[in-house]
Amino acid sequence: MAKAAAKKVASAASPSVERRPALAGRATSATSVKVEVLPPAERISLRAPEASVAALSKALGLTLPKKPKTSASKAGRTALWLGPDEWLVIDEAGNDPLTNCAEVPALHSAVGVSHRNIAISVTGPAAEAAIASGCPQDLSLEVFPVGAASRTILGKAEIVLLRTAADAFRVECWRSFSDYVFTFLSEGARDAAV
């Protein structure tokens, strides 16, 4: 009897925990736009001086972009230019960019932000209009072409925006703002479909 009770107490003290992504599986569609939460990805916030960029680029397997509003992609990994010495690196191939950067002796700061961010896809002919419903940035294809990236706002939340195709965007936001951003984009999609 005592063994059974001790075993029951031990199993209650160490419950199994399963991490579920915020907003997992949420999606909404309107006539010409779809908004859906993307699968989890590995992410780092990377800061480095110009002298370290070549070594970091080699370690990450892609050339870190050096011009405003640009990005670079290779083999499921994307680096978004956020400032003169700042990038958001996203890996959707299951590799860890933080581990790659740890091998670089050149001066840099790489911080894992995988669990901080949520990615939301906005696709379709009205994707630009859906995002523009709350983003003051000019998102026209001429000004914000495929591959363009920037830190901006959507409503009251800071986002990082990447144009992945003529009619597709990736919206990165902090987990704590994800419900607000998803709802805002869903409403923008419904408005754009009218």
CORRAZI-V922207 format. One line per field, one symbol per residue. ss: DSSP state (H for helix, E for strand, C for the rest). burial: # if it has 24 or more other C-alpha atoms within 12 Angstrom, else .. A space follows every 50 residues. Layout:
ss = ???
burial = ???
//
This chain:
ss = CHHHHHHHHHHHHCCCCCCCCCCCCCEEEECCEEEEECCCCEEEEEECCH HHHHHHHHHHCCCCCCCCCCEEEECCEEEEEEECCEEEEEECCCCCHHHH HHCCCCCCEEEECCCCEEEEEEECCCHHHHHHCCCCCCCCCCCCCCCCEE EEEECCEEEEEEEEECCEEEEEEEHHHHHHHHHHHHHHHHHHHC
burial = .....................##...####.#################.. .######..#######..#####...#######.#######...####.# #......########.########.##########.#.#....####### #####.########.##########.################..
//
